[in-house]
């Protein structure tokens, strides 16, 4: 999606984030926007600020300076950010963050517990999502009985539980072998393509980043390049074109 006439879904304006009373400067003034239906990767070495940026976009943290607009609304004006996150954003983490005592189908239901759905409707929705990620036969297994790739697929299903408007994925392949990593990235591409889902993915891996349709490269708390590919590409391919 490269039509600049489309209003952004999320917009970062001169974002800064500091820790330890300014001793650590994670972000030094970041400005960019993401439109609905974009698949954006944020790439850079460890410590460049990419996870700090993702946490701000997901309303898991607040900026030291600057602002974030979601669908034109300043996140600072939203009183219940927890409810906003639950309704609007799906999260996928490197370490999966599955509850170890819950089965796959129970883990997928967790984000729906505060939704106005019956127990039966939650269970049906979770089963549908597990079928969509190819885990219908594993829905009653605990996380310890699943492979890393299967756990991440459960996490992806969970991230879609409330039909969010945006998925945020923080190093989703970081704990996976190469075959599982390719499968997870292909699944995110499919979700983006089939559902028109907005996806923002953080990675240090150029091959993973190239699977997106747009790549923001970060260094020392700043975005140093913004590159667009002509369309979805297979994991490991290289995007082409530079955003002006």
Rosetta silent file (secondary structure, phi, psi, omega in degrees, C-alpha in Angstrom):
SEQUENCE: XXXXXXXXXXXXXXXXXXXXXXXXXXXXXXXXXXXXXXXXXXXXXXXXXXXXXXXXXXXXXXXXXXXXXXXXXXXXXXXXXXXXXXXXXXXXXXXXXXXXXXXXXXXXXXXXXXXXXXXXXXXXXXXXXXXXXXXXXXXXXXXXXXXXXXXXXXXXXXXXXXXXXXXXXXXXXXXXXXXXXXXXXXXXXXXXXXXXXXXXXXXXXXXXXXXXXXXXXXXXXXXXXXXXXXXXXXXXXXXXXXXX
SCORE:     score description
SCORE:     0.000 S_00000001
   1 L     0.000  107.594 -175.833    0.000    0.000    0.000 S_00000001
   2 L  -122.744    8.986  179.579    1.838    3.081   -1.218 S_00000001
   3 L   -73.914  109.702 -176.460   -1.001    5.527   -1.894 S_00000001
   4 L   -70.261   -8.212  178.246   -0.059    8.557    0.192 S_00000001
   5 L   -77.993  -14.375 -179.486   -3.688    9.767    0.056 S_00000001
   6 L   -78.489  127.555  179.562   -4.679    6.997    2.488 S_00000001
   7 L   -64.622  142.136 -179.237   -4.831    8.229    6.071 S_00000001
   8 E   -68.737  146.790  172.009   -2.416    6.391    8.359 S_00000001
   9 E   -76.299  -44.842  178.191   -3.693    3.786   10.794 S_00000001
  10 E  -133.424  139.331 -176.862   -0.867    4.558   13.213 S_00000001
  11 E  -136.188  125.888  175.776    1.424    7.565   13.193 S_00000001
  12 E  -102.328  130.397 -178.764    4.526    8.223   15.270 S_00000001
  13 E  -122.638  107.557  174.655    5.564   11.852   15.626 S_00000001
  14 E    50.550   47.699 -177.017    9.043   12.678   16.888 S_00000001
  15 E   -71.414  132.124  172.175    9.024    9.810   19.391 S_00000001
  16 E  -128.991  142.780  175.597   11.713    9.760   22.053 S_00000001
  17 E  -140.033  122.805  179.075   12.145    7.194   24.804 S_00000001
  18 E  -121.942  153.208  177.502   14.685    7.448   27.582 S_00000001
  19 E  -128.378  164.564  178.804   15.362    5.231   30.578 S_00000001
  20 L    51.875   49.620  176.240   17.215    5.691   33.870 S_00000001
  21 L    56.075   39.503  175.211   16.418    9.421   34.010 S_00000001
  22 L    92.409   -3.771 -179.341   17.856   10.056   30.581 S_00000001
  23 L   -68.359  -31.381  178.828   21.009    7.972   30.958 S_00000001
  24 E  -115.905  121.853 -179.851   19.798    5.565   28.255 S_00000001
  25 E  -108.199   97.502 -177.071   18.328    7.044   25.087 S_00000001
  26 E   -76.440  -38.324  179.431   16.470    4.237   23.290 S_00000001
  27 E  -131.572  136.651 -173.750   14.747    6.468   20.722 S_00000001
  28 E  -116.305   27.786  179.939   15.971    9.864   19.596 S_00000001
  29 E   112.549   78.462 -173.311   13.057   11.342   17.647 S_00000001
  30 E  -108.929  128.400  179.354   11.305    8.844   15.371 S_00000001
  31 E  -131.504  124.349  174.382    8.645    9.879   12.858 S_00000001
  32 E  -169.424  171.073  177.377    6.808    7.554   10.457 S_00000001
  33 E  -137.998  157.890  177.988    3.347    6.215    9.701 S_00000001
  34 E  -128.717  128.552  178.256    1.762    2.868    8.871 S_00000001
  35 E   -93.340  156.363  177.802   -1.368    2.570    6.775 S_00000001
  36 L   -57.557  130.554  179.820   -4.052   -0.075    7.182 S_00000001
  37 L    92.401   -3.820  175.580   -3.006   -3.187    5.301 S_00000001
  38 L   -71.495  151.237  168.087    0.735   -2.447    5.385 S_00000001
  39 E  -121.534  103.076 -172.616    3.240   -5.185    6.267 S_00000001
  40 E  -113.302  132.318  169.781    6.175   -3.338    7.797 S_00000001
  41 E  -105.943  142.703  174.635    9.371   -4.774    9.214 S_00000001
  42 E  -113.540  112.943 -170.595   11.543   -2.804   11.620 S_00000001
  43 E  -117.999  146.299  175.612   15.097   -4.058   11.307 S_00000001
  44 L   168.421  167.821 -179.285   18.303   -3.288   13.134 S_00000001
  45 L   -70.621  165.099  176.192   20.951   -4.632   15.506 S_00000001
  46 L   -56.059  136.990  177.928   20.338   -5.365   19.166 S_00000001
  47 L    85.750    4.349 -177.763   20.021   -2.169   21.179 S_00000001
  48 L   -82.455  -11.165  178.038   19.001    0.050   18.258 S_00000001
  49 L   108.121    2.948 -173.215   15.577    0.826   19.771 S_00000001
  50 H   -68.418  -39.453  177.620   13.325   -1.356   17.643 S_00000001
  51 H   -70.458  -37.266  174.843   11.648   -3.203   20.523 S_00000001
  52 H   -58.930  -41.393  178.623   11.212    0.062   22.426 S_00000001
  53 H   -64.776  -43.647  179.922    9.479    1.453   19.352 S_00000001
  54 H   -62.623  -40.875  179.106    7.220   -1.589   19.038 S_00000001
  55 H   -62.805  -35.013  176.868    6.233   -1.337   22.707 S_00000001
  56 H   -69.233  -42.753  179.562    5.237    2.283   22.164 S_00000001
  57 H   -62.465  -32.999 -178.889    3.178    1.424   19.077 S_00000001
  58 L   -89.553    8.085  179.793    1.404   -1.280   21.054 S_00000001
  59 L    59.391   28.763  172.969    0.638    1.023   24.000 S_00000001
  60 L   -87.854  -13.326 -179.280    2.731   -1.201   26.278 S_00000001
  61 L  -148.500  165.551  178.940    4.880    1.813   27.143 S_00000001
  62 L  -118.568  145.512 -177.798    4.629    5.593   26.927 S_00000001
  63 L   -74.148  152.696  172.096    7.088    7.925   25.165 S_00000001
  64 L   -71.319  -35.233  176.937    9.336   10.368   26.965 S_00000001
  65 E  -151.497  162.342 -178.605    8.481   12.866   24.234 S_00000001
  66 E    89.117 -176.135 -177.474    6.467   12.910   21.022 S_00000001
  67 E  -146.180  158.196  175.356    3.117   11.327   20.313 S_00000001
  68 E  -123.606  127.088  175.732    1.438    8.304   18.768 S_00000001
  69 E  -108.621  131.761  174.053   -1.832    8.587   16.892 S_00000001
  70 E  -116.448  115.158 -176.263   -3.967    5.522   16.226 S_00000001
  71 L    53.867   38.726  176.898   -6.626    6.137   13.599 S_00000001
  72 L    85.214   -3.213 -176.717   -6.154    9.835   14.277 S_00000001
  73 E  -106.275  128.796  179.289   -6.554    9.529   18.039 S_00000001
  74 E   -69.048  127.825 -179.492   -3.704   10.394   20.385 S_00000001
  75 H   -60.626  -24.726  178.923   -2.971    7.421   22.648 S_00000001
  76 H   -66.710  -19.034 -179.491   -2.516    9.870   25.523 S_00000001
  77 H   -90.597   -2.445 -179.609   -6.244   10.610   25.305 S_00000001
  78 L   -92.120  116.694 -174.042   -7.261    6.971   25.790 S_00000001
  79 L   -73.359  -40.681 -177.007   -8.070    6.387   29.459 S_00000001
  80 L  -109.767   85.328 -177.608   -8.153    2.571   29.419 S_00000001
  81 H   -68.290  -29.280  178.137   -5.127    1.494   27.402 S_00000001
  82 H   -62.709  -45.297  178.412   -5.519   -2.120   28.525 S_00000001
  83 H   -66.969  -38.667  177.050   -8.969   -2.316   26.948 S_00000001
  84 H   -59.433  -47.526  179.051   -7.676   -0.520   23.853 S_00000001
  85 H   -60.189  -44.945 -176.738   -4.873   -3.086   23.440 S_00000001
  86 H   -61.957  -37.119 -177.455   -7.238   -6.009   23.932 S_00000001
  87 H   -82.771  -28.586 -161.866   -9.659   -4.763   21.282 S_00000001
  88 H  -114.446  -28.997 -169.864   -7.240   -3.339   18.758 S_00000001
  89 E  -127.587  134.604  172.939   -3.797   -4.951   18.792 S_00000001
  90 E  -105.452  138.102 -176.423   -2.552   -8.533   18.610 S_00000001
  91 E  -115.618  138.271  174.030    0.887   -9.339   20.018 S_00000001
  92 E  -129.198  124.779 -174.405    3.347  -12.071   19.013 S_00000001
  93 E  -114.221  156.977  178.410    6.506  -12.439   21.096 S_00000001
  94 L   -58.790  -39.305 -175.526    9.820  -14.217   20.630 S_00000001
  95 L   -95.850   15.610  172.132    9.274  -16.259   23.799 S_00000001
  96 L    72.110  -47.236  179.925    5.653  -17.109   22.905 S_00000001
  97 L    58.545   38.530  173.339    4.277  -16.067   26.363 S_00000001
  98 L   -84.213  146.212  177.494    1.872  -19.002   26.505 S_00000001
  99 L   -77.964  120.881 -169.191    0.477  -19.927   29.914 S_00000001
 100 L   -66.643  -23.789 -177.526    2.099  -23.291   30.725 S_00000001
 101 L   -92.764    0.830  179.533   -0.858  -24.782   32.603 S_00000001
 102 L  -108.096  144.543  175.892   -3.357  -24.062   29.825 S_00000001
 103 E   -70.604  171.403  179.100   -3.862  -26.116   26.677 S_00000001
 104 H   -55.976  -48.075 -176.254   -3.452  -24.604   23.229 S_00000001
 105 H   -68.057  -30.457  176.883   -7.170  -23.955   22.851 S_00000001
 106 H   -73.238  -38.556  177.263   -7.331  -22.404   26.330 S_00000001
 107 H   -60.783  -40.966 -178.792   -4.358  -20.145   25.617 S_00000001
 108 H   -65.760  -27.968 -178.762   -6.036  -18.830   22.474 S_00000001
 109 H   -78.452  -16.142 -172.897   -9.138  -17.977   24.493 S_00000001
 110 H   -53.825  -47.802 -179.804   -7.290  -15.818   27.041 S_00000001
 111 H   -64.296  -17.504 -176.916   -7.646  -12.489   25.132 S_00000001
 112 H   -89.129   -3.420 -172.258  -11.373  -13.180   24.736 S_00000001
 113 L   -63.351  -28.448  179.188  -12.113  -13.516   28.461 S_00000001
 114 L   -96.912    1.049  178.329  -13.169   -9.881   28.758 S_00000001
 115 L   -82.202  159.485 -178.926  -15.100   -9.908   25.486 S_00000001
 116 L   -84.670   62.810  178.974  -18.870  -10.256   25.412 S_00000001
 117 L  -123.720  144.678  175.386  -18.745  -13.854   24.200 S_00000001
 118 L   -71.142  164.443  178.237  -20.201  -16.964   25.751 S_00000001
 119 H   -59.068  -40.983 -179.737  -17.882  -19.762   26.839 S_00000001
 120 H   -66.092  -39.651  179.957  -19.045  -21.848   23.902 S_00000001
 121 H   -67.136  -39.269  177.194  -18.450  -18.992   21.447 S_00000001
 122 H   -62.084  -44.840 -178.378  -14.929  -18.427   22.796 S_00000001
 123 H   -65.148  -40.283  178.687  -14.105  -22.094   22.456 S_00000001
 124 H   -64.798  -41.739  178.449  -15.515  -22.243   18.914 S_00000001
 125 H   -63.743  -43.181  179.547  -13.523  -19.158   17.910 S_00000001
 126 H   -64.282  -42.313  179.179  -10.319  -20.596   19.388 S_00000001
 127 H   -63.456  -38.970  178.184  -10.816  -23.922   17.630 S_00000001
 128 H   -62.505  -42.715 -179.428  -11.393  -22.092   14.337 S_00000001
 129 H   -68.802  -38.538  177.232   -8.173  -20.118   14.736 S_00000001
 130 H   -66.352  -35.702  174.078   -6.153  -23.222   15.616 S_00000001
 131 H   -62.726  -39.601 -177.693   -7.501  -24.919   12.487 S_00000001
 132 H   -64.336  -29.163  179.404   -6.419  -21.860   10.494 S_00000001
 133 L  -100.690   12.876  173.596   -2.823  -22.237   11.716 S_00000001
 134 L    78.232   26.800 -176.945   -2.799  -26.000   11.155 S_00000001
 135 L  -123.093   28.040  179.144   -3.049  -27.105   14.780 S_00000001
 136 H   -56.635  -35.882 -176.973   -6.521  -28.604   14.984 S_00000001
 137 H   -80.922   -4.025 -176.579   -4.957  -31.902   16.097 S_00000001
 138 H  -119.288   12.431 -170.249   -2.924  -30.240   18.881 S_00000001
 139 L   -66.787  -21.579 -178.583   -5.545  -28.034   20.508 S_00000001
 140 L  -100.738    7.422  179.554   -5.651  -29.969   23.790 S_00000001
 141 L   -85.807  143.298  172.061   -1.874  -30.158   24.255 S_00000001
 142 E   -74.707  155.935 -179.516   -0.037  -28.099   26.872 S_00000001
 143 H   -52.692  -36.486 -178.729    2.765  -25.798   25.580 S_00000001
 144 H   -63.268  -20.812 -179.941    5.439  -28.162   26.959 S_00000001
 145 H   -94.629    4.473 -178.925    4.159  -30.852   24.593 S_00000001
 146 L  -109.557  150.531  173.835    4.438  -28.591   21.531 S_00000001
 147 L   -72.931  169.076  177.932    7.477  -27.785   19.399 S_00000001
 148 H   -58.781  -43.228  178.965    8.756  -24.214   19.181 S_00000001
 149 H   -63.745  -38.976  178.252    7.091  -23.719   15.827 S_00000001
 150 H   -67.404  -39.661  177.616    3.805  -25.081   17.140 S_00000001
 151 H   -61.418  -40.854  179.885    3.950  -22.799   20.161 S_00000001
 152 H   -68.402  -32.291  175.894    4.456  -19.800   17.909 S_00000001
 153 H   -67.292  -37.847  173.689    1.496  -20.875   15.782 S_00000001
 154 H   -61.330  -42.277  179.359   -0.622  -21.019   18.947 S_00000001
 155 H   -62.990  -38.083  177.126    0.642  -17.525   19.761 S_00000001
 156 H   -65.168  -44.593  177.364   -0.361  -16.324   16.288 S_00000001
 157 H   -58.700  -43.442  179.569   -3.826  -17.827   16.715 S_00000001
 158 H   -62.588  -38.078 -178.078   -4.087  -16.102   20.107 S_00000001
 159 H   -64.910  -21.709 -178.963   -3.031  -12.767   18.576 S_00000001
 160 L   -95.879    0.522 -170.256   -6.009  -12.975   16.206 S_00000001
 161 L   -55.217  -42.798 -176.987   -8.533  -13.895   18.894 S_00000001
 162 L  -100.092   19.995  179.362  -10.221  -10.492   19.073 S_00000001
 163 L    50.725   59.762 -174.563   -9.871   -9.734   15.350 S_00000001
 164 L   -68.620  165.416  177.423   -7.397   -6.895   15.975 S_00000001
 165 L   -87.468  -18.141 -178.354   -6.718   -4.091   13.556 S_00000001
 166 E  -148.805  138.073  172.888   -2.933   -4.509   13.825 S_00000001
 167 E  -103.990  133.550  174.337   -0.504   -7.312   14.650 S_00000001
 168 E  -116.298  122.393 -176.887    2.801   -6.494   16.355 S_00000001
 169 E  -120.623  119.165 -177.831    5.434   -9.244   16.201 S_00000001
 170 E  -103.368  104.479 -179.095    8.657   -8.920   18.217 S_00000001
 171 L    47.370   55.624 -172.819   11.373  -11.233   16.818 S_00000001
 172 L   -66.539  -15.281  179.807    8.752  -13.963   16.151 S_00000001
 173 L  -107.322    5.157 -171.328   11.349  -16.331   14.657 S_00000001
 174 L   -62.535  -29.019 -178.095   14.107  -15.685   17.196 S_00000001
 175 L  -106.462   19.538 -173.593   13.651  -18.986   19.083 S_00000001
 176 L  -117.028  153.740  171.311   12.941  -21.172   16.050 S_00000001
 177 L   -71.887  168.453 -170.725   14.956  -23.359   13.700 S_00000001
 178 H   -63.290  -38.475 -179.445   15.218  -22.162   10.109 S_00000001
 179 H   -67.405  -43.773  178.184   12.407  -24.359    8.735 S_00000001
 180 H   -65.314  -37.988  178.894    9.992  -23.322   11.481 S_00000001
 181 H   -61.089  -45.284  178.548   11.018  -19.694   11.029 S_00000001
 182 H   -60.955  -39.757 -179.200   10.196  -19.807    7.310 S_00000001
 183 H   -65.712  -39.358 -179.499    6.814  -21.376    8.080 S_00000001
 184 H   -67.679  -43.081  179.150    5.962  -18.679   10.636 S_00000001
 185 H   -65.135  -40.149  176.885    6.917  -15.846    8.284 S_00000001
 186 H   -61.909  -35.954  178.975    4.908  -17.448    5.469 S_00000001
 187 H   -67.240  -41.212  177.238    1.948  -17.636    7.850 S_00000001
 188 H   -64.945  -38.196  175.922    2.239  -13.939    8.679 S_00000001
 189 H   -62.565  -39.215 -179.965    2.388  -13.150    4.974 S_00000001
 190 H   -67.093  -42.176  177.221   -0.752  -15.214    4.440 S_00000001
 191 H   -61.286  -43.146  177.510   -2.581  -13.446    7.263 S_00000001
 192 H   -60.832  -46.070 -176.470   -1.540  -10.112    5.794 S_00000001
 193 H   -72.523  -46.615 -174.475   -2.638  -11.117    2.293 S_00000001
 194 H   -75.782  -36.977 -175.076   -5.844  -13.015    3.071 S_00000001
 195 H  -100.755   -9.071 -173.860   -7.165  -10.814    5.871 S_00000001
 196 L    65.580   27.716 -175.016   -5.675   -7.484    4.820 S_00000001
 197 L   -74.351  136.700  172.317   -4.172   -7.387    8.310 S_00000001
 198 E   -76.624  126.169 -176.993   -1.762   -4.606    9.228 S_00000001
 199 E  -127.780  130.444  172.569    1.454   -6.249   10.456 S_00000001
 200 E  -122.910  120.014 -171.844    4.488   -4.611   12.070 S_00000001
 201 E  -121.420  129.891  175.875    7.361   -7.007   12.663 S_00000001
 202 E   -99.859  134.009  179.191   10.623   -6.390   14.534 S_00000001
 203 E  -156.738  155.031  170.982   13.679   -8.417   13.521 S_00000001
 204 L  -101.012   -1.860 -172.702   17.463   -8.270   13.362 S_00000001
 205 L   -99.551  118.512 -178.536   17.415  -10.709   10.412 S_00000001
 206 H   -63.583  -33.507  178.536   17.503   -9.163    6.919 S_00000001
 207 H   -65.319  -39.649  176.821   15.989  -12.329    5.417 S_00000001
 208 H   -69.084  -43.701 -179.657   12.978  -12.098    7.713 S_00000001
 209 H   -59.021  -35.041 -176.734   12.650   -8.355    7.137 S_00000001
 210 L   -68.085  -14.812  178.241   12.560   -8.881    3.367 S_00000001
 211 L   -72.713  -18.390  177.785    9.324  -10.845    3.692 S_00000001
 212 L   -79.927  170.731  177.573    7.493   -7.600    4.473 S_00000001
 213 L   -93.317   -5.927  179.266    6.412   -5.109    1.849 S_00000001
 214 E  -154.126  138.233 -178.455    8.241   -2.269    3.586 S_00000001
 215 E  -127.234  124.773  171.659   11.328   -2.181    5.803 S_00000001
 216 E  -100.047  122.472  178.289   12.349    0.501    8.263 S_00000001
 217 E   -99.536  133.369 -177.433   16.026    0.178    9.224 S_00000001
 218 E  -117.463  150.465  174.491   17.075    1.520   12.622 S_00000001
 219 E  -154.385  128.817  176.052   20.399    2.470   14.146 S_00000001
 220 L    52.253   43.800  174.359   21.110    4.194   17.454 S_00000001
 221 L    79.193   10.749 -179.431   17.481    5.023   18.138 S_00000001
 222 E  -130.409  152.918  170.745   16.735    6.507   14.719 S_00000001
 223 E   -84.300  120.575 -175.602   15.173    5.323   11.457 S_00000001
 224 E  -104.993  -14.027  173.324   17.966    5.530    8.888 S_00000001
 225 E  -157.924  156.234 -177.392   16.150    4.132    5.833 S_00000001
 226 E  -138.930  103.245 -170.303   12.624    3.330    4.654 S_00000001
 227 E  -116.324  136.653 -177.207   12.493    0.798    1.819 S_00000001
 228 E  -117.774  137.008  172.593    9.455   -0.482   -0.070 S_00000001
 229 L   -99.931  159.710 -176.749    9.097   -3.650   -2.149 S_00000001
 230 L   -70.667  -14.152 -179.318    6.553   -3.871   -4.999 S_00000001
 231 L   176.937  179.078  179.751    4.557   -6.564   -3.200 S_00000001
 232 L   -57.102  136.394  178.350    4.770   -9.539   -0.855 S_00000001
 233 L  -126.068  159.280 -178.501    7.961  -11.535   -1.365 S_00000001
 234 L   -69.604  149.325  175.992    9.073  -14.924   -0.103 S_00000001
 235 L   -53.034  131.055  179.925   11.128  -15.077    3.108 S_00000001
 236 L   100.210  -15.704  178.571   14.758  -14.483    2.260 S_00000001
 237 L   -79.866  170.644 -176.935   14.092  -12.368   -0.834 S_00000001
 238 L  -111.643  130.443  175.520   15.169   -8.722   -1.051 S_00000001
 239 L   -70.760  161.158  179.354   12.769   -5.780   -1.258 S_00000001
 240 L  -133.888  151.834  176.774   13.352   -3.117   -3.871 S_00000001
 241 L    96.043  145.892 -178.595   12.657    0.592   -4.084 S_00000001
 242 E  -121.899  132.980  179.938   13.117    3.361   -1.602 S_00000001
 243 L   -74.300  132.473 -179.523   10.379    5.389   -0.015 S_00000001
 244 L   -82.750    0.000    0.000   10.828    9.089   -0.577 S_00000001
